[in-house]
Amino acid sequence: MWQQTPATPDGAKFFNPMRVVPDGDASILSFILFRQDGWDDDRLAGDAALVQADLDRLKAHLSA
């Protein structure tokens, strides 16, 4: 398991666990995005979109 602890511009840190599991000739990556204290639905959706963009770039890189 890989754990990411990013920091926001104001220095707040939060925990994002990630796991890669072998699946035959491929792998399955799971990433858990937790809603942080004070986040409304729009803030969570915005952060989820950033995570999805990162995962899409990772997939494109690994598939090349």
C-alpha positions as CSV (number, residue, x, y, z in Angstrom):
1,M,0.0,0.0,0.0
2,W,1.2,3.5,-0.9
3,Q,0.0,6.4,1.2
4,Q,0.0,10.0,0.0
5,T,-0.1,12.8,2.5
6,P,-0.4,16.0,0.3
7,A,-0.5,19.5,1.8
8,T,-2.8,22.3,0.8
9,P,-1.4,25.8,0.1
10,D,-2.2,26.7,3.7
11,G,-0.2,23.8,5.0
12,A,-3.0,21.5,6.0
13,K,-2.1,17.8,5.4
14,F,-4.5,14.9,4.7
15,F,-4.2,11.2,4.1
16,N,-4.9,9.4,0.8
17,P,-4.3,5.6,0.8
18,M,-3.6,3.9,-2.6
19,R,-3.2,0.3,-3.3
20,V,-2.0,-1.6,-6.4
21,V,-3.1,-5.2,-6.7
22,P,-1.8,-7.6,-9.4
23,D,-4.4,-8.9,-11.8
24,G,-2.9,-11.4,-14.3
25,D,-0.8,-9.4,-16.8
26,A,-2.3,-6.1,-15.4
27,S,-2.8,-4.4,-12.1
28,I,-5.8,-2.7,-10.4
29,L,-5.1,0.6,-8.6
30,S,-7.5,1.8,-6.0
31,F,-7.3,5.3,-4.5
32,I,-9.4,6.5,-1.6
33,L,-10.4,10.2,-1.5
34,F,-11.8,11.2,1.8
35,R,-13.9,14.3,2.3
36,Q,-12.0,16.7,4.5
37,D,-13.5,18.7,7.3
38,G,-15.2,21.8,5.9
39,W,-15.5,20.5,2.3
40,D,-18.8,21.0,0.6
41,D,-19.9,18.9,-2.3
42,D,-18.4,21.3,-4.8
43,R,-15.0,21.2,-3.1
44,L,-15.0,17.4,-3.0
45,A,-16.1,17.1,-6.6
46,G,-13.3,19.5,-7.6
47,D,-10.7,17.5,-5.8
48,A,-12.0,14.3,-7.2
49,A,-11.7,15.8,-10.7
50,L,-8.0,16.6,-10.0
51,V,-7.4,13.1,-8.8
52,Q,-9.1,11.6,-11.8
53,A,-7.0,13.7,-14.2
54,D,-3.8,12.5,-12.4
55,L,-5.0,8.9,-12.7
56,D,-5.9,9.3,-16.4
57,R,-2.3,10.7,-17.0
58,L,-0.9,7.7,-15.1
59,K,-2.9,5.2,-17.1
60,A,-1.8,6.9,-20.4
61,H,1.8,6.8,-19.3
62,L,1.7,3.1,-18.3
63,S,-0.3,2.1,-21.4
64,A,2.2,3.8,-23.8
